[in-house]
Amino acid sequence: MLEQAPGARASGSALAEAYASLRNAHEWPDLAPNIFGVLLKVTVQEVGGRKLKSGVQIYEGVHIAAGCIPR
């Protein structure tokens, strides 16, 4: 769902909402918020992003890949 995008920033809640809206179209599993957060952190790091703040959860250097967004 994520790809590297220098200078991009997204909140954890925005990424969770995007995942939820794309979940059925891509047959992704329904994840509890705490599980999603753990997996999101790992995924962000794998594509070269980083978590900037705790509490607000802003992720830098990633965005949702255009191919994931249904038309």
C-alpha positions as CSV (number, residue, x, y, z in Angstrom):
1,M,0.0,0.0,0.0
2,L,2.9,2.4,0.7
3,E,5.7,3.6,-1.5
4,Q,8.6,6.0,-0.8
5,A,7.8,9.6,-1.6
6,P,10.4,12.1,-0.4
7,G,8.8,15.0,1.4
8,A,5.4,13.3,1.8
9,R,3.8,13.3,5.2
10,A,0.7,11.4,6.3
11,S,-0.9,10.9,9.7
12,G,-1.4,7.4,11.1
13,S,-5.2,8.0,11.2
14,A,-5.2,9.1,7.5
15,L,-3.3,6.0,6.5
16,A,-5.7,3.8,8.6
17,E,-8.7,5.4,6.9
18,A,-7.1,4.9,3.4
19,Y,-6.4,1.2,4.3
20,A,-10.0,0.7,5.5
21,S,-11.5,2.3,2.3
22,L,-9.2,0.2,0.0
23,R,-9.4,-3.0,2.0
24,N,-12.3,-4.7,0.2
25,A,-11.2,-3.8,-3.3
26,H,-7.8,-5.4,-2.6
27,E,-9.0,-8.2,-0.4
28,W,-6.8,-7.1,2.5
29,P,-7.6,-8.4,6.0
30,D,-9.6,-6.4,8.5
31,L,-7.1,-5.4,11.2
32,A,-7.7,-4.2,14.7
33,P,-6.3,-0.6,15.2
34,N,-3.5,-1.8,17.5
35,I,-2.4,-4.5,15.0
36,F,-2.6,-2.0,12.1
37,G,-0.4,0.4,14.0
38,V,2.3,-2.2,14.6
39,L,2.3,-3.4,11.0
40,L,2.2,0.2,9.7
41,K,5.4,1.1,11.6
42,V,7.2,-1.9,10.2
43,T,5.9,-1.2,6.6
44,V,6.9,2.5,6.8
45,Q,10.4,1.6,7.8
46,E,10.7,-1.1,5.1
47,V,9.9,1.5,2.4
48,G,12.3,4.1,3.8
49,G,10.0,6.3,5.8
50,R,10.1,7.2,9.5
51,K,7.7,8.1,12.3
52,L,8.2,11.7,13.3
53,K,6.1,12.1,16.5
54,S,4.4,10.0,19.0
55,G,0.8,10.7,19.8
56,V,0.0,12.3,16.4
57,Q,1.9,9.7,14.4
58,I,3.1,11.5,11.4
59,Y,5.0,9.4,8.9
60,E,7.5,11.0,6.5
61,G,8.8,9.8,3.2
62,V,5.9,7.6,2.2
63,H,2.5,7.8,0.6
64,I,-0.2,5.5,-0.7
65,A,0.7,4.1,-4.1
66,A,-1.5,5.4,-6.9
67,G,-2.2,1.8,-8.1
68,C,-3.9,1.0,-4.8
69,I,-6.5,3.7,-5.2
70,P,-9.7,2.4,-6.9
71,R,-11.0,4.4,-9.8
